[in-house]
Amino acid sequence: NSDVETTWLVKKNNLIQFFNKRIFIFDGQLQNNNLLVKKIKTNYIYIYGSPIAGLREISNNFEYQTLVIDGSNSDNFVNEVEKQNNSKYTNYKILKRNNSFIAASN
């Protein structure tokens, strides 16, 4: 939950920048908050926890290249994303049912 700033990594709230790539971790906290004056520019939006906001609301607040929808999202949310997909939202990845391996390093 804390912010981090090093030479190659900056993390402020839900925005992470690693060298020249930006990732926004979207958990739905901005959906009821109209505090954004301008769109946040990011390379990836990582969506988890089945937020209430849909693609239209996300696109109103973010300029992005790729949506990444993780396995914690409900099937209903994933189906809704696929249903809302059109030429405006073409680049997305769904990680549901993908196998993964996480290893901690020292």
Steps between C-alpha positions, in 0.01 A plus 500: 500500500795734535648709219844411363749697295828358367701567184308243298167468687243751622177400675250762608163370617380267223732633228828313440771611260778258413756674276279631216194277560203607713251263661187611682356248747123551477296365786201726451597766753472781244157394378311720749763770497479768234820666621698443180545827312663336197550144379780294650738377227617144553617203296302237691200496728494192722142436614420282800218441744208544254465878522157648432645733234477381142730562205328826414567645846859375496559659158355830625773517767797330333700503178638148472637242257401169660250381760608201709210328677618265772350176628341656808232663284166324486385317188221760471755784495716323239192431286397865528847614386482267202148622418602870522809443287498693174759677288570748782599225744675251273811417700423302814627182666292279728702298750206292619576128491867560415755301696771694676787448738616756758843466659643726767862608461747613761 
